[in-house]
Amino acid sequence: MAEAVAKKREARAKIRDAGGHEVAMLKVQGLKRYFDVSAPWLNRMIERQPKQILRAVDGIDFEIGQGETFGLVGESGCGKSTVARLIVGLYGPTEGSIELEGRDIAGLSRQQMAPMRRRLQMIFQDPYASLNPRWRVRDIIAEPIRAFDLAKGQAAIDARVGDLLETVKLNARDGEKYPHEFSGGQRQRISIARALASEPEFLVCDEPTSALDVSVQAQILNLMKDLQREFGLTYLFISHNLAVVYHISDRVGVMYLGKLVEVAPAKTLFTTPRHPYTRLLLDTIPDLDMSGRERTPVAGEVPNPITPPPGCTFHPRCPFANERCRAEIPMPRPLSDGAIVACHGIEEGRIPDGPMLTLPARPEGLA
């Protein structure tokens, strides 16, 4: 199975636009997702309350090239998981476009989206909650194969399920078991096997190791890197673990209150962070080298996304904020080293360059 899929990847020509430029695997522009969290209509009429709209994702832009890993980081509640669900079609966008190799999939109906779902798959945070406890593992993994008609006959389906289980370092006979008979790391391997069953090209990984023991996290990450090389996969990797994000990502986006405040190559972002929020976030990484560098802890709480602050949403927590930051929303601006930063202070040159940071140590066991 692995050889067949690898040949298919190599044979597939990269899509190019009219100018001959390679089209990104995924391109997101102006993406927004608002949720109406208002009280019932009658309650609002009696209490004279306006509608309450939660701005989970509030206009973001990024691209992911074929075979690339794009890391997405930020505090809890900043909208990372909502972005993941928007891309795979679990949520519909309020506004904006999601282009998969040049085709906008944001406005497609369920029927139009059906053939695209084979190319897009998702690995969820909790491997147990994402697996049907009443199904045997063989049926869980076989479901995409049957849905997309990828194998004919029960014998061919069983053989393919066995290959997938062995691909994720499990035994083909494990297909007879139920999810509760496995450990957390093994269940996540089953989730990965199910995601690979449809021969996808793009995987959205929503904190795939955060629910696992530290000793198991490196095994799953090494497996994901091996699969990416073997099958030519493209990843959107969401995580709170900044050390893992650095070592597995090609580029990293930093998200705050529904917006991307900085996007840069991984090494650039971790050695020379520009945005004040990025700097505060990286100061949470333990200083194992005991350099003695002064660190600024992340202060304050993330504002309510229902009533975000005017101007730059980070200004209530930013030590460099001025009147412009409190009134005007900063626009993303490209820098010479490939970084894109949305910050008035960086644009005006009034925020000094931070110290060169030490790159985070490789997590134990990560290849």
PLY file of the C-alpha trace (Angstrom):
ply
format ascii 1.0
element vertex 367
property float x
property float y
property float z
element edge 366
property int vertex1
property int vertex2
end_header
0.00 0.00 0.00
2.75 2.44 0.95
4.56 1.97 -2.38
1.39 2.45 -4.38
0.50 5.66 -2.56
4.07 6.97 -2.84
4.05 6.40 -6.61
0.73 8.20 -6.82
2.21 11.18 -4.96
5.24 11.31 -7.29
3.10 11.02 -10.40
0.80 13.81 -9.34
1.96 17.05 -10.97
2.02 20.18 -8.89
-0.75 22.56 -9.87
0.42 25.89 -11.28
-1.42 29.10 -12.05
-1.56 30.92 -15.39
1.81 32.53 -14.65
3.51 29.21 -14.06
3.81 29.68 -10.31
3.18 26.74 -8.03
-0.20 26.95 -6.28
-0.15 26.48 -2.51
-1.69 23.30 -1.14
-3.90 25.44 1.13
-4.56 29.17 0.99
-6.75 30.93 3.53
-7.85 34.54 2.93
-9.98 36.77 5.13
-11.32 33.77 7.04
-13.93 34.60 9.68
-16.20 32.51 11.85
-18.70 34.18 14.17
-21.03 32.35 16.55
-24.33 33.78 17.76
-24.30 33.18 21.52
-27.25 35.47 22.30
-29.96 34.64 24.77
-33.32 33.50 23.32
-35.22 36.19 21.40
-37.92 36.64 24.04
-35.38 37.07 26.84
-33.54 39.69 24.82
-36.74 41.58 24.11
-37.78 41.61 27.78
-34.31 42.54 29.07
-33.57 44.87 26.12
-30.29 43.14 25.34
-28.54 43.23 21.94
-27.32 40.16 20.13
-24.03 38.70 21.35
-21.62 37.53 18.65
-18.50 35.54 19.52
-15.72 36.26 17.03
-13.85 32.95 17.19
-11.87 33.62 13.99
-11.73 37.24 12.90
-10.08 37.55 9.52
-6.88 35.53 9.04
-4.64 34.85 6.02
-1.99 32.15 5.56
-0.67 29.66 3.02
0.69 26.13 3.38
2.89 24.71 0.63
2.77 21.11 -0.54
4.68 18.82 1.84
5.05 21.61 4.44
4.16 21.58 8.12
2.53 24.81 9.31
2.40 25.14 13.10
-0.37 27.15 14.77
0.14 28.26 18.39
-1.58 30.49 20.91
-3.30 30.48 24.27
-6.47 28.48 24.89
-9.52 30.16 23.40
-7.67 32.03 20.65
-9.47 30.16 17.85
-6.94 27.50 16.75
-9.35 24.56 16.87
-12.03 26.60 15.10
-9.59 27.18 12.23
-9.01 23.41 12.05
-12.73 22.68 11.89
-13.29 25.36 9.26
-10.65 23.88 6.98
-12.05 20.33 7.09
-15.62 21.58 6.68
-17.01 20.82 10.14
-17.89 24.53 10.37
-18.91 26.83 7.56
-17.08 30.18 7.40
-18.95 33.41 8.06
-16.72 35.11 5.52
-13.53 34.46 3.56
-12.10 31.75 1.33
-10.35 28.40 1.86
-8.59 27.30 -1.32
-7.32 23.75 -1.74
-4.84 23.88 -4.62
-6.63 26.84 -6.15
-10.22 25.68 -5.62
-12.33 27.51 -3.06
-13.97 24.89 -0.83
-15.46 27.32 1.69
-18.82 27.72 -0.01
-19.32 24.19 -1.27
-22.47 22.28 -0.42
-22.30 18.92 1.36
-22.66 17.12 -1.98
-19.98 19.25 -3.68
-17.63 18.80 -0.73
-17.94 14.99 -0.70
-15.13 14.26 -3.22
-12.86 16.82 -1.50
-13.19 15.11 1.89
-10.99 12.29 0.70
-8.10 14.74 0.35
-8.67 16.41 3.73
-8.58 14.47 6.99
-8.26 15.41 10.64
-6.54 13.91 13.69
-8.40 14.96 16.84
-7.03 15.85 20.27
-8.75 13.07 22.23
-8.19 9.72 20.50
-10.78 7.92 22.61
-13.61 10.41 22.09
-13.03 10.39 18.32
-13.36 6.59 18.00
-16.70 4.78 18.08
-16.53 2.59 21.23
-19.08 0.11 19.79
-17.11 -0.61 16.63
-14.16 -2.91 16.23
-10.98 -1.22 15.08
-11.17 -2.95 11.69
-14.59 -1.36 11.05
-13.42 2.09 12.20
-10.51 2.08 9.76
-12.52 0.44 6.97
-15.26 3.10 7.04
-13.39 5.63 4.81
-12.32 2.82 2.48
-15.95 1.83 1.96
-17.20 5.41 1.82
-14.80 6.34 -1.00
-14.94 2.92 -2.67
-11.16 2.43 -2.48
-11.22 -1.38 -2.37
-13.49 -4.03 -3.85
-14.64 -6.95 -1.73
-14.26 -7.76 1.94
-10.94 -9.55 1.48
-9.37 -6.49 -0.18
-10.75 -4.19 2.53
-9.41 -6.43 5.32
-6.00 -6.56 3.66
-5.91 -2.78 3.37
-6.92 -2.35 7.02
-4.14 -4.73 8.05
-1.60 -2.73 6.00
-2.75 0.52 7.62
-2.42 -0.92 11.12
1.11 -2.11 10.37
1.93 1.28 8.84
1.21 2.93 12.21
3.25 0.26 14.04
0.34 -1.88 15.26
-0.47 -5.51 14.50
-2.97 -6.43 11.80
-4.74 -8.68 14.33
-5.47 -5.63 16.49
-8.35 -4.92 14.12
-10.46 -7.45 16.03
-10.29 -5.42 19.24
-12.34 -2.48 20.50
-10.87 1.00 21.22
-11.10 0.59 25.02
-8.63 -2.31 24.84
-5.80 0.00 23.78
-3.65 2.58 25.56
-3.90 6.29 24.71
-0.92 6.20 22.36
-2.25 3.12 20.57
-5.66 4.75 20.16
-4.02 7.76 18.55
-2.22 5.41 16.15
-5.64 3.99 15.25
-6.90 7.53 14.63
-3.94 8.16 12.34
-4.60 4.90 10.48
-8.22 5.93 9.98
-7.10 9.33 8.66
-4.72 7.63 6.20
-7.38 5.20 4.99
-8.73 7.64 2.37
-5.23 8.37 1.01
-5.38 12.07 1.97
-2.95 14.78 0.92
-3.62 17.22 3.78
-3.92 16.39 7.48
-5.19 18.79 10.12
-3.62 17.77 13.45
-5.49 19.40 16.33
-3.16 18.93 19.33
-2.65 15.24 18.51
-0.32 14.58 21.44
-1.67 16.80 24.23
-3.86 14.02 25.71
-0.96 11.53 25.79
1.77 10.76 28.31
5.07 12.55 27.70
6.80 9.23 27.03
4.33 8.46 24.24
4.20 11.91 22.62
7.60 11.56 20.94
6.61 8.17 19.46
3.49 9.66 17.84
5.40 12.70 16.54
8.14 10.51 15.07
5.46 8.40 13.41
3.84 11.50 11.91
7.17 12.73 10.54
7.87 9.31 9.01
4.43 9.22 7.40
4.90 12.73 6.01
8.13 11.69 4.29
6.65 8.40 3.06
3.36 9.72 1.69
4.23 13.36 0.92
1.65 14.68 3.38
1.01 18.33 4.23
0.23 19.18 7.87
-1.52 21.93 9.75
-0.16 21.21 13.24
-1.86 22.81 16.24
-0.21 22.54 19.65
0.49 24.28 22.95
3.94 22.69 23.20
6.22 25.31 21.68
9.28 23.03 21.68
7.39 20.44 19.64
6.06 23.10 17.27
9.59 24.34 16.59
11.04 20.92 15.86
8.19 19.66 13.66
7.14 22.85 11.78
8.55 24.60 8.72
6.63 27.79 9.43
4.69 28.94 12.49
1.69 31.22 12.94
0.94 32.86 16.29
-2.75 33.41 16.96
-4.34 35.79 19.46
-8.06 36.35 19.94
-9.06 35.15 16.49
-6.26 36.90 14.59
-2.78 35.96 13.37
-0.33 38.42 14.91
2.85 36.88 13.46
3.77 34.28 10.83
7.40 33.35 10.17
9.74 30.47 9.39
10.15 28.39 12.53
13.78 29.29 13.18
13.17 33.00 12.54
10.18 33.13 14.88
11.91 31.30 17.72
15.24 33.17 17.54
14.01 36.69 16.71
10.33 37.04 17.67
8.93 40.44 16.70
5.39 40.78 18.05
5.20 41.50 21.82
2.75 38.63 22.26
5.10 36.19 20.54
7.90 37.29 22.87
5.75 36.82 25.94
4.65 33.40 24.69
8.22 32.24 24.08
9.23 33.42 27.55
7.13 30.55 28.92
9.61 27.99 27.51
11.84 26.74 30.38
15.40 28.12 30.23
17.26 24.80 30.49
20.61 26.49 29.68
20.14 28.79 32.73
21.29 31.78 30.71
19.99 34.24 33.31
18.16 36.24 30.66
15.41 38.41 32.08
12.03 36.95 31.26
8.65 38.66 31.10
5.79 36.36 32.13
2.52 36.51 30.20
0.41 39.01 32.13
-3.34 39.42 32.27
-6.10 37.33 30.76
-7.29 36.89 27.19
-10.14 39.42 26.68
-13.68 38.28 26.03
-14.01 37.53 22.28
-17.64 38.66 22.46
-16.51 42.19 23.37
-12.89 42.44 22.16
-10.90 45.60 22.91
-10.84 48.26 20.17
-7.78 48.67 18.02
-5.10 46.04 18.60
-6.74 43.36 20.74
-3.43 42.74 22.54
-3.00 46.35 23.71
-4.42 45.81 27.28
-1.55 43.35 27.93
1.17 44.98 25.81
3.95 46.99 27.54
4.54 48.99 24.32
0.95 50.06 23.59
0.16 53.71 22.74
-2.94 55.62 21.63
-2.73 54.34 18.06
-2.69 50.76 19.34
-5.86 51.46 21.35
-7.74 52.91 18.36
-6.48 51.37 15.11
-6.40 47.69 14.11
-2.87 46.77 12.90
-2.56 45.19 9.46
-0.14 42.32 8.70
3.04 43.59 7.05
5.82 41.47 5.50
9.40 41.89 6.72
12.68 41.26 4.92
13.37 37.89 6.58
10.07 36.31 5.53
8.12 37.14 8.69
4.68 38.79 8.59
3.79 40.85 11.66
0.65 42.81 12.61
1.95 45.42 15.06
2.00 49.23 15.01
5.10 49.29 17.20
7.08 47.14 14.77
5.85 49.22 11.82
6.88 52.48 13.51
10.20 51.10 14.75
9.49 52.02 18.37
9.72 48.46 19.72
13.38 47.50 20.15
14.62 44.20 18.80
14.47 41.53 21.46
17.47 39.41 22.44
18.43 36.45 20.29
16.69 33.56 21.97
18.11 30.09 22.45
16.29 27.54 20.35
14.11 25.19 22.42
15.68 21.85 23.28
14.48 18.86 21.29
11.88 16.94 23.31
13.24 13.64 24.59
12.75 10.84 22.09
11.88 13.11 19.14
13.90 12.14 16.07
0 1
1 2
2 3
3 4
4 5
5 6
6 7
7 8
8 9
9 10
10 11
11 12
12 13
13 14
14 15
15 16
16 17
17 18
18 19
19 20
20 21
21 22
22 23
23 24
24 25
25 26
26 27
27 28
28 29
29 30
30 31
31 32
32 33
33 34
34 35
35 36
36 37
37 38
38 39
39 40
40 41
41 42
42 43
43 44
44 45
45 46
46 47
47 48
48 49
49 50
50 51
51 52
52 53
53 54
54 55
55 56
56 57
57 58
58 59
59 60
60 61
61 62
62 63
63 64
64 65
65 66
66 67
67 68
68 69
69 70
70 71
71 72
72 73
73 74
74 75
75 76
76 77
77 78
78 79
79 80
80 81
81 82
82 83
83 84
84 85
85 86
86 87
87 88
88 89
89 90
90 91
91 92
92 93
93 94
94 95
95 96
96 97
97 98
98 99
99 100
100 101
101 102
102 103
103 104
104 105
105 106
106 107
107 108
108 109
109 110
110 111
111 112
112 113
113 114
114 115
115 116
116 117
117 118
118 119
119 120
120 121
121 122
122 123
123 124
124 125
125 126
126 127
127 128
128 129
129 130
130 131
131 132
132 133
133 134
134 135
135 136
136 137
137 138
138 139
139 140
140 141
141 142
142 143
143 144
144 145
145 146
146 147
147 148
148 149
149 150
150 151
151 152
152 153
153 154
154 155
155 156
156 157
157 158
158 159
159 160
160 161
161 162
162 163
163 164
164 165
165 166
166 167
167 168
168 169
169 170
170 171
171 172
172 173
173 174
174 175
175 176
176 177
177 178
178 179
179 180
180 181
181 182
182 183
183 184
184 185
185 186
186 187
187 188
188 189
189 190
190 191
191 192
192 193
193 194
194 195
195 196
196 197
197 198
198 199
199 200
200 201
201 202
202 203
203 204
204 205
205 206
206 207
207 208
208 209
209 210
210 211
211 212
212 213
213 214
214 215
215 216
216 217
217 218
218 219
219 220
220 221
221 222
222 223
223 224
224 225
225 226
226 227
227 228
228 229
229 230
230 231
231 232
232 233
233 234
234 235
235 236
236 237
237 238
238 239
239 240
240 241
241 242
242 243
243 244
244 245
245 246
246 247
247 248
248 249
249 250
250 251
251 252
252 253
253 254
254 255
255 256
256 257
257 258
258 259
259 260
260 261
261 262
262 263
263 264
264 265
265 266
266 267
267 268
268 269
269 270
270 271
271 272
272 273
273 274
274 275
275 276
276 277
277 278
278 279
279 280
280 281
281 282
282 283
283 284
284 285
285 286
286 287
287 288
288 289
289 290
290 291
291 292
292 293
293 294
294 295
295 296
296 297
297 298
298 299
299 300
300 301
301 302
302 303
303 304
304 305
305 306
306 307
307 308
308 309
309 310
310 311
311 312
312 313
313 314
314 315
315 316
316 317
317 318
318 319
319 320
320 321
321 322
322 323
323 324
324 325
325 326
326 327
327 328
328 329
329 330
330 331
331 332
332 333
333 334
334 335
335 336
336 337
337 338
338 339
339 340
340 341
341 342
342 343
343 344
344 345
345 346
346 347
347 348
348 349
349 350
350 351
351 352
352 353
353 354
354 355
355 356
356 357
357 358
358 359
359 360
360 361
361 362
362 363
363 364
364 365
365 366
